[in-house]
Amino acid sequence: MNTALVIIVLSMLIFLVVFYLKRTKEKRKAWEAEREKIKEYGEKINEETRNKNK
């Protein structure tokens, strides 16, 4: 009985760790994509400003 409980608890902990790591990876990808969009927008504005001043 105790062995079964230990196995169940360890399985749950492993699941939680894997789930957390997967979620963190997805959030990081979304953050990097958003950062890239902001960077492109900033470069576009800078380019428009440079061209406006010429």
Buried (B, 14 or more C-beta within 10 A) or exposed (E): EEEEEEEEEEEEEEEEEEEEEEEEEEEEEEEEEEEEEEEEEEEEEEEEEEEEEE
